[in-house]
Amino acid sequence: DELRLRPVKTFCPNCKELYHVRVRHAATIDGAFYTRTFPHMFLLKYPHLQPKCQPVKYQPTIFGFNVKYPDLPTADDYALQEKAKLEKEQAEARAKE
């Protein structure tokens, strides 16, 4: 809502996301001209323009079979495992002394 801060963006009412406009002349339009409340007020004023169906969530497939990605451990998980191993080794070393 501040002048000359950001260019105008496009609002998608289906997915409720903002997108950068790829048209050259739109990059020169100040985003404060419309404000952040414009798309929501517009759709409240004209509810018949709001999309009736919600977008289908994309499901990746390989040769027609759905792909489900396993929950792989993160770098933080590995760091915690290494820390636990180190603490265990230190405790065993102290116990031997």
PEJONOR-V626289 format. One record per backbone hydrogen bond with DSSP energy under -1.0 kcal/mol. CO is the residue of the C=O (numbers start at 0). NH is the residue of the N-H. Records with the same first field share a line. If there is no record, write none. Layout:
CO: NH / NH
This chain:
1: 4
5: 30
9: 18
11: 15
16: 11
18: 9
25: 28
28: 7
29: 32
30: 34
36: 40
37: 41
38: 42
39: 43
40: 44
41: 45
45: 48
46: 49
59: 66
61: 64
64: 61
69: 71
73: 77
74: 78
75: 79
76: 80
77: 81
78: 82
79: 83
80: 84
81: 85
82: 86
83: 87
84: 88
85: 89
86: 90
87: 91
88: 92
89: 93
90: 94
91: 95
92: 96
